[in-house]
Amino acid sequence: MIDPDRLALEFQTLLNIESPSKKEGKLAYYVATIFEALGYKCFFDRSSENTGSEVGNLIVKIPGTLPSNPIFFCAHLDTVGPCENPKIIFDKGIYRSDGKTILGADDKSGIAVLIEIGKVLKENVIPHPPIEFIFTTCEEIGLLGAKYLDYNLIDAKEGFVLDSENPVEVINAAPASYQFEIEVKGKSAHAGLEPEKGINAIHILSQILAGLSFGRIDEETTMNVGIIKGGNYVNIVPDYASSKGEMRSHSEEKLLNLQNLIQNQLDKVISSYPKTEDALPSGKVKFEKIFKAFNISLDDPLCKVVQKAGEKIGLNITFKRREGGSDANVFNENGLKCLILGTGMQKVHTTEEFIRLRDLIITANFVLEIIKIKGEMV
Ligand SMILES: [Zn+2]
């Protein structure tokens, strides 16, 4: 039923349509035209007002042949850079770029699979529940499309995000992520003439950071400091320094503990740092939630469906947790229970990105089988 040649051709077409974050318009309209031609209802939400993209998220509704709960599938429209003027090379069953751009299989492999599924469902009599496709914008710049998705337009309460690497590894858990920014204020003074009148913000900040642990904190938690700023002249005591970092964990509680740890460390260093006659050092830390963790139990019916679909077509499906965030974090947070499926894309976000056509075909068959199993369960 899946037509491998047609899938390959469509995938290649998608790879040639540039779609960096916020400039997904051309790709989104192309994809919408295909689904419209198949007779499916397509529309955009109004998320572009908040994401800054040219277009909203594209939603496609495929009516069910069975009266049952709808399911959704999602792929994101945008890619990271560099992506200008891609030259796609297909050799020995593998798609690559010429090394000057990313390939864009992340996540056009997911889009290609869903287009093929749309066609197969049109051409064949396959009992299936109502299906919704969600094509999000701005995934690569903070999951913005998913964050501003109009959830009132989505009827499904469970589904799948096609946005991972290995087609036989299904992601059922992902960590939460927070970013932090530490700011320290001191007092400037001439470093040679009157250093005792200054309070060195860089020195304070470095003491705060030196008292914290970074890297792998435990088996499910990481923390990184990635940016540090402060000072303008070597002969001036700097009055300001700041630093940004992030923390991830599969346990929200551990992230709260880390936040308390940073706050306490900051308070301790600030309060013990020598004051001058007329000035006190001060500091503050801000935390921003980037995404929430999710963890779908292996006993959940959604995992069972995936397991069964895999068995049916001879795939040995395993479940894994992943360390990055994706639209699935935001969907799960908004009550759309979902797993992440791999499409075969590899070395994503690099100019060495590649994908085997074989894996793309496996993914399409796997998704179709999931839909069939869902139909049989009604
Ligand atoms: Zn992706």
Boltz pocket constraint, residues with backbone or C-beta under 6 A from the ligand:
constraints:
  - pocket:
      binder: B
      contacts: [[A, 76], [A, 106], [A, 107], [A, 139], [A, 163]]
      max_distance: 6.0
